[in-house]
Amino acid sequence: MGGIDISVIGVFIAVVTGIGSYVLGRRMREKRAAKKREKDRIASQANETRQVRRARERKERGG
């Protein structure tokens, strides 16, 4: 195989696959966490009283 040992190729493939798996897992976890945060935010806003909701809306508008 051109002077390259099979075990070196195997280790290289394993390292590349491991790094790819790590990066993909982080991205998927971040997306899932963002969706959960948004869902929790919407749920908490649904339970707000009218007074609290209006105060939050004023604060978000900057006035």
N, CA, C and O atoms as a DFTB+ gen file, in Angstrom:
252 C
 N C O
     1  1       0.824      -1.200       0.000
     2  2       0.000       0.000       0.000
     3  2       0.863       1.258       0.000
     4  3       0.573       2.203       0.734
     5  1       1.886       1.283      -0.786
     6  2       2.682       2.489      -0.912
     7  2       3.509       2.799       0.316
     8  3       3.855       3.960       0.533
     9  1       3.837       1.820       1.121
    10  2       4.682       2.047       2.275
    11  2       3.941       2.527       3.511
    12  3       4.576       2.733       4.546
    13  1       2.616       2.716       3.453
    14  2       1.843       3.154       4.624
    15  2       1.237       1.929       5.284
    16  3       0.607       1.099       4.628
    17  1       1.432       1.829       6.564
    18  2       0.907       0.691       7.315
    19  2      -0.615       0.827       7.458
    20  3      -1.129       1.929       7.649
    21  1      -1.315      -0.281       7.365
    22  2      -2.775      -0.302       7.485
    23  2      -3.217       0.261       8.834
    24  3      -4.236       0.947       8.908
    25  1      -2.476      -0.014       9.886
    26  2      -2.881       0.465      11.207
    27  2      -2.821       1.993      11.291
    28  3      -3.632       2.600      11.991
    29  1      -1.881       2.620      10.594
    30  2      -1.797       4.083      10.583
    31  2      -3.023       4.665       9.884
    32  3      -3.609       5.645      10.344
    33  1      -3.399       4.049       8.770
    34  2      -4.603       4.495       8.059
    35  2      -5.830       4.314       8.942
    36  3      -6.695       5.188       9.000
    37  1      -5.902       3.188       9.623
    38  2      -7.035       2.924      10.516
    39  2      -7.126       3.942      11.641
    40  3      -8.218       4.412      11.960
    41  1      -6.006       4.287      12.243
    42  2      -5.987       5.274      13.318
    43  2      -6.409       6.643      12.775
    44  3      -7.186       7.354      13.412
    45  1      -5.896       7.006      11.601
    46  2      -6.255       8.285      10.992
    47  2      -7.753       8.368      10.724
    48  3      -8.386       9.378      11.030
    49  1      -8.318       7.316      10.158
    50  2      -9.759       7.286       9.886
    51  2     -10.553       7.375      11.187
    52  3     -11.568       8.068      11.252
    53  1     -10.095       6.681      12.211
    54  2     -10.786       6.719      13.500
    55  2     -10.758       8.121      14.106
    56  3     -11.758       8.575      14.664
    57  1      -9.623       8.808      14.000
    58  2      -9.506      10.164      14.543
    59  2     -10.416      11.119      13.778
    60  3     -11.140      11.908      14.386
    61  1     -10.384      11.052      12.453
    62  2     -11.224      11.935      11.635
    63  2     -12.706      11.673      11.916
    64  3     -13.491      12.613      12.041
    65  1     -13.081      10.415      12.014
    66  2     -14.469      10.065      12.305
    67  2     -14.879      10.559      13.693
    68  3     -15.989      11.061      13.870
    69  1     -14.004      10.421      14.656
    70  2     -14.296      10.892      16.019
    71  2     -14.489      12.395      16.068
    72  3     -15.417      12.886      16.710
    73  1     -13.615      13.127      15.391
    74  2     -13.749      14.595      15.364
    75  2     -15.042      14.997      14.676
    76  3     -15.749      15.887      15.150
    77  1     -15.358      14.344      13.556
    78  2     -16.608      14.637      12.849
    79  2     -17.828      14.354      13.709
    80  3     -18.780      15.134      13.714
    81  1     -17.807      13.261      14.425
    82  2     -18.905      12.898      15.305
    83  2     -19.074      13.920      16.430
    84  3     -20.195      14.287      16.782
    85  1     -17.958      14.372      16.985
    86  2     -17.990      15.372      18.062
    87  2     -18.614      16.677      17.580
    88  3     -19.479      17.244      18.247
    89  1     -18.167      17.150      16.413
    90  2     -18.676      18.413      15.864
    91  2     -20.167      18.286      15.554
    92  3     -20.951      19.171      15.896
    93  1     -20.552      17.202      14.916
    94  2     -21.959      16.998      14.585
    95  2     -22.819      16.914      15.842
    96  3     -23.909      17.485      15.884
    97  1     -22.347      16.218      16.855
    98  2     -23.088      16.100      18.113
    99  2     -23.281      17.439      18.797
   100  3     -24.360      17.719      19.320
   101  1     -22.244      18.274      18.802
   102  2     -22.357      19.610      19.406
   103  2     -23.394      20.456      18.684
   104  3     -24.214      21.122      19.317
   105  1     -23.355      20.427      17.354
   106  2     -24.325      21.217      16.576
   107  2     -25.753      20.774      16.850
   108  3     -26.646      21.600      17.039
   109  1     -25.957      19.477      16.867
   110  2     -27.301      18.958      17.105
   111  2     -27.770      19.309      18.511
   112  3     -28.937      19.646      18.709
   113  1     -26.869      19.231      19.490
   114  2     -27.235      19.555      20.869
   115  2     -27.568      21.039      21.001
   116  3     -28.507      21.399      21.710
   117  1     -26.814      21.898      20.330
   118  2     -27.091      23.335      20.384
   119  2     -28.446      23.660      19.770
   120  3     -29.194      24.478      20.306
   121  1     -28.764      23.019      18.645
   122  2     -30.070      23.245      18.014
   123  2     -31.201      22.795      18.935
   124  3     -32.206      23.490      19.089
   125  1     -31.025      21.635      19.538
   126  2     -32.039      21.103      20.436
   127  2     -32.223      22.013      21.654
   128  3     -33.349      22.257      22.087
   129  1     -31.124      22.505      22.195
   130  2     -31.197      23.400      23.358
   131  2     -31.873      24.708      22.991
   132  3     -32.649      25.245      23.783
   133  1     -31.593      25.231      21.800
   134  2     -32.222      26.479      21.365
   135  2     -33.734      26.292      21.212
   136  3     -34.512      27.159      21.608
   137  1     -34.141      25.173      20.643
   138  2     -35.575      24.901      20.495
   139  2     -36.236      24.783      21.866
   140  3     -37.342      25.286      22.066
   141  1     -35.565      24.121      22.814
   142  2     -36.124      23.964      24.156
   143  2     -36.240      25.314      24.859
   144  3     -37.243      25.588      25.517
   145  1     -35.204      26.166      24.720
   146  2     -35.254      27.501      25.326
   147  2     -36.410      28.316      24.755
   148  3     -37.121      28.993      25.498
   149  1     -36.599      28.253      23.441
   150  2     -37.682      28.996      22.801
   151  2     -39.043      28.472      23.273
   152  3     -39.957      29.251      23.542
   153  1     -39.166      27.158      23.369
   154  2     -40.411      26.548      23.831
   155  2     -40.713      26.970      25.273
   156  3     -41.853      27.305      25.596
   157  1     -39.696      26.955      26.136
   158  2     -39.878      27.379      27.525
   159  2     -40.241      28.856      27.623
   160  3     -41.066      29.247      28.448
   161  1     -39.610      29.681      26.765
   162  2     -39.910      31.119      26.765
   163  2     -41.370      31.363      26.366
   164  3     -42.062      32.173      26.982
   165  1     -41.820      30.667      25.346
   166  2     -43.207      30.817      24.897
   167  2     -44.169      30.347      25.980
   168  3     -45.202      30.976      26.207
   169  1     -43.839      29.248      26.648
   170  2     -44.695      28.726      27.712
   171  2     -44.761      29.703      28.880
   172  3     -45.828      29.904      29.460
   173  1     -43.632      30.308      29.230
   174  2     -43.643      31.256      30.348
   175  2     -44.417      32.515      29.984
   176  3     -45.083      33.101      30.837
   177  1     -44.334      32.937      28.724
   178  2     -45.091      34.117      28.303
   179  2     -46.591      33.835      28.276
   180  3     -47.396      34.737      28.505
   181  1     -46.964      32.602      28.002
   182  2     -48.382      32.249      27.961
   183  2     -49.012      32.356      29.350
   184  3     -50.219      32.567      29.469
   185  1     -48.203      32.212      30.397
   186  2     -48.712      32.249      31.763
   187  2     -48.650      33.647      32.390
   188  3     -49.009      33.818      33.555
   189  1     -48.197      34.644      31.626
   190  2     -48.084      35.991      32.170
   191  2     -49.461      36.644      32.318
   192  3     -50.380      36.369      31.547
   193  1     -49.580      37.501      33.309
   194  2     -50.785      38.310      33.421
   195  2     -50.717      39.425      32.386
   196  3     -49.656      39.676      31.813
   197  1     -51.817      40.081      32.149
   198  2     -51.856      41.166      31.172
   199  2     -50.894      42.285      31.574
   200  3     -50.199      42.850      30.729
   201  1     -50.863      42.594      32.852
   202  2     -49.995      43.670      33.329
   203  2     -48.510      43.321      33.094
   204  3     -47.736      44.156      32.627
   205  1     -48.139      42.114      33.414
   206  2     -46.751      41.694      33.223
   207  2     -46.411      41.670      31.741
   208  3     -45.321      42.090      31.350
   209  1     -47.330      41.184      30.913
   210  2     -47.095      41.123      29.474
   211  2     -46.896      42.517      28.887
   212  3     -45.984      42.734      28.090
   213  1     -47.742      43.450      29.277
   214  2     -47.613      44.816      28.753
   215  2     -46.322      45.474      29.218
   216  3     -45.694      46.208      28.454
   217  1     -45.922      45.225      30.446
   218  2     -44.659      45.782      30.947
   219  2     -43.479      45.204      30.159
   220  3     -42.552      45.933      29.808
   221  1     -43.510      43.914      29.884
   222  2     -42.441      43.285      29.108
   223  2     -42.411      43.840      27.688
   224  3     -41.338      44.113      27.149
   225  1     -43.586      44.007      27.079
   226  2     -43.641      44.543      25.714
   227  2     -43.093      45.967      25.658
   228  3     -42.400      46.330      24.708
   229  1     -43.402      46.773      26.675
   230  2     -42.858      48.146      26.721
   231  2     -41.342      48.112      26.842
   232  3     -40.638      48.882      26.189
   233  1     -40.856      47.224      27.674
   234  2     -39.411      47.091      27.881
   235  2     -38.714      46.656      26.584
   236  3     -37.642      47.161      26.249
   237  1     -39.333      45.715      25.859
   238  2     -38.748      45.231      24.611
   239  2     -38.717      46.326      23.542
   240  3     -37.798      46.380      22.725
   241  1     -39.726      47.193      23.556
   242  2     -39.770      48.284      22.577
   243  2     -38.787      49.393      22.932
   244  3     -38.464      50.234      22.093
   245  1     -38.317      49.395      24.167
   246  2     -37.357      50.402      24.584
   247  2     -38.008      51.660      25.119
   248  3     -37.356      52.698      25.233
   249  1     -39.258      51.581      25.441
   250  2     -39.925      52.780      25.941
   251  2     -40.571      52.544      27.184
   252  3     -41.183      53.454      27.745
